Amino acid sequence: MTDSRTREKSPRSREQRRPVRNADTWLVVAAFAFGMFQLLALPILVHTHSRAWGWTLVPLALLTTPFWSLIHEAIHGSLLTDRELNDRCGRALAVLYGAPFTMLKAGHLLHHRYSRTRERTEIYDPATSTWMRTAPGYYLRLLGGLYLLEVAAVLLALLPAAALRRAGRRLDTPESVAGPLFDRLADPRSLGRFRTDAAAIVALYAAAFLAYGHHAWMLAAAIGARALIISISDNAYHYGTELDAPLDAMNLRLPRPLERFALNFTLHGVHHRHPGLRWYELREKFLAEGGAYSLNWTTAAVRQLRGPIELP
């Protein structure tokens, strides 16, 4: 990790003010409203009024990060105080997102367990591969492929549990979490929810594309923008950081309004060390730990374009 750090100068007293506890409820309601508007209401406006309504998809695409942050809160059981309601909201939000909550939750919790050990996206071993062989897959994942893989996971719902476990064993490597991920999906307690949510995603998005009709390219472009934002953001907090350190992640600087807009997701180092904290508690802990940023968010995102990194 880079040694260049900057210090946060905002007064601590200002950061001790937290949103009221029901703020997440209103955020969830807004997320549902925007999601359903994008998929089912907007195409009606495009057809009946003007194609100019399609430009509404631009700000909706820019809501990708806070939308994912709400799902992320649900994954950690921090979105709502009632655990059952928390998971139901997480599942519904994930359907709007386009990938089953069961898979997102299992994958993210495995990320916390194996980050920089089994899961180190940009690292390649020169004893078994080369930069040129690794680069195509790396850039495909970086430039939208990660999200598209999450969406494609709905096809796994067609497989029986035994086939999922076999696929996990075949795909599993010391540099991936495919084995434990597929095992969790094949668990009887998870598989039913996974299949239900996958069916809901297929039905919802099929209805959305039908609603857009010959303007379906607009929705496809919005999904492409979401894929790019999610995939570029995913490993920006870990790229080039110390290996074999699951708790190691970077806090990245954004202007304060944008940091709050992202629900403090940019304080990722704090989150990895304290995954039980809610999003509005992260900044207080960040300041208590010294308020140190590693890089600007834009710098961290762009430097991933350097490509794969050779295993030291």
N, C-alpha and C positions, 0 to 999 in steps of 0.2 A: 504494500500500500504506500502511496506517496507520503512523503514526510511534510509536504506543504499543507499547513492547516491555518484556518482563520478562526477567530474568536467571536462568538455572538455577543453583542453589546446591549441587547434589549434588557431593560430592567426586569428582575425576577418578579417583582410585585405584579407587573402587568400580566405575567404568564400564569399567575396563580388563579386567575379567573377562568373557570371552565364553563362550557355550555351546560344548560340545564339537561337533566338526565333524559328528557324525552326528545332531545334534539335528533337522535338517531331515528326515532320513529318518523319524524317529519322528513328526514333525508330518505328513508325507505319509501315513503309515500311519493315523494318527488321522483325518485328513481323509477318506480313503477309507472308513474304518469308519463314521464319522458319516454320510457321504453315502449309503452303501448302506443303512444302518439307516433313514434317513429315507425313502428311496424304496421299499424292498422289504421290510424287516423290520417296521417300525412298523405298516404297515397290517394285517399278520397279528395283531399284538397288539391293535390296535383292534377287529378283528372277533372274535377268539377270547376276549379278556379283558374289556376295558372301553374305552368311548370316552374315558375319562379319560386314556388313554395319548396321546391327541391333544395334550394340553398339552405333551408333550415337544417338539413342534414350535416352541414359543416359544424355549427356549434354543438349539435348533438354528438358528433364524433369526438369533439374536444372534451366531452364529459366522460370519456372512457376511463380516465384514471380515477376520479372519485367514485365512479360506478364500480370499478374493480375493488376499490378500497372498502366499499360497503360489503362486498362479497368476502373480502379478506377478513373483515371484522367478524362476519358470521362464521367463517372457517375456524376462528379462534374462540368462538363462543362469546364474543364481546359485543355483538351488535345489539342484542336485546337481552334483558335480564332473565326472561323466561326461556330456558334452554330449548324446549320444544318449539316455541314460537320463533326463536332465533334460527333454528335449523330450517323451519318451514319457509321463513323469509329468505334465507340463504339459497334454498332450492329454487324458489320462485325467481329471485334475481338472477341466478345462474341460467335459468331457462331463457330469460331475456338476453343474457350475455351470449348464449349459444353453446354452452358446454355443461354437462351434468355436474351438479354440486358434489356428488359423491366422489367423482374423479378429481375435481379441483381440490377438494379438501384433502384427500389421500395424498395427492401429488405435492401439495404445499407443506403438509406436515412432514412428509419425507424430505422435502427441501430443507426444513429446519434441522432435521436429524443428520442429513448427509451432505449439507452444503460444504463445498471445498474438500470433501473426501471422495465419496462416490460421484457426487454431482459437481462437476467443474467444467462448465460448458465449453470454455475457450481453450482448454488445455489438451495438448496431444503429446503422445509419447513418441519421440523420434526413433525408438527401438522397434516400433510396430507400424509407424505411419510417417507421413511427411506433411509439410505445410500445404503443398499443392493438393494432396489427397483429402486433407481435412477441410480446406477452405470452402469448397462448394456447399457442403452440408452446413457448415457454420454460418455462412452468409444467408443461406436459404432460411435457416431458423431465425436469424437476427432480423431479417427484413420481412417478417410476417409469418414465417413458417411455424413458429411456436404456437401462436393462436390457432392457426389452421389445423395443427395436430390436435389441439384440444377439441376443436369442433368435430374433427373426423372421428374422435373417440366415440361418438354416438353409434358408430357402426359396430363397436365391440358389444353393444347390447344384444346383438343377434347371436352371440356365441354362448354356448352352455358354460357352466362354471369350470368344468374339467378342461375345456378347450382354452379358456382364459388362463388357467394355471399353466398349461403346456406352452402357450404363447409367451407367457412371462418367463418361463425357464429358458426358452430358446432366445429371447431377446435380451435376457439379463447379462450384464457384463460388470466387471469391477468399476467401470466408469459410468454406470447408469443405475437408475432405481426402478427399471422396468419390472424386475422380478417381484419385489415387495409391492409395487403399485398394482400389478395384475392380481396378486394374491388378495389384496384388500378389496378389489372390485369383485372378485369371485366369492367373497364371503357371503353366505346366505343373508346376513343382516343388511348387507349393502347392495347386493345384486338387484333385488326387487326395486329399490329406490332408483338405482342407476338406470334400469330399463324404463321405469315410469317417466323419469325426467328426460331421457333420450327420446322417447315417443312424443312427449310434449314439445320438445325443441323442434323435431321434424315437422310436427303438425303446425306449430306457430309460424315457423319460417316459410313453410310451403304456402300457408295462407297469406303471409306478407308478400311473397314474390308474386302470387296470383293477384293480390290487390294492386300492386304496382303495375302489373301488366307490361306494356311495352316500355314503361319507365323503370323496369326492374334493374336496369344498369345503375340507377341512382342508389338503390339499396345495396347493390354489390359494391359500389365505390365506397359507401359508408362502412361496410363491413371490412373492406380492404384497409381503410384508414384505421379502424379499430385494431386490425391485425398488426399493422405497422407499429402503432403506439404501444400495444401490449408487448410485442416481441422485442422492441428496442429497449423498453423499460426493464424487462425482466431481469437481465443479468448485469445491467449498468451498475448496480450497487455492489457487485462482486468481481467484476472483470479485473484481473490482475492482482487481486488481493491474496493474502497469505493462504497457502494450502493447508489442509488438515486442521482447519480452524472453523468448525461449524458456527461459532458465535461471532465470527468476524464478518462485518459488512460495513459499508460506508454510509455516513450521513452526508447527503448532498445538498448544496445550497440552492435555494430558489428565493426570489422575492417573497416576503412574508405573505402577501395575499395569495400567491400561487401555492405556497406551501400549505396554507390552510385549505385552499381549494382542493388540493390533493389529499386532504384529511391527514396531513403530516406523514404521508407514506414515504417522503424523502428522508425522514429520520430513521432510516432502515437499520443502521447500526444499533440504535437504541432498541428497536423492535426485536432484533435478533437476540439481544442480551436479556430483554424483558418481554417475551412474547405475550404475556398475560395482560399487559397494559392496554387500555383502550386508546383509540386514536387521539383523543383530546388530552390524554395523560402523558403522551410521549414527549411533548416539548418541555414540560416541567422537569421530567427526568433528564432530558437532553441538557438543560441548563445546570441541573444538579451535578451532572458528570463533567462539566467544564465547557459545554457549548461549542465543541470543536467540529468543524466541517472538514471533510477530506478534499472535496472538489466541488465546483459548480456542477449542477445537474447536466447542463448542456455539454460541458467538457467531458463528463463521464460517459454520456450517451454517445458522443461523436468518436471518442477514442476507441470504442469497440470496433470501428471500421478498420483498425489496424489488423484485425484478423486473429487467427488462432495463435496461441502462445505455446512455445515448446516447454515441456516438462523440465523443471530445473534438474 
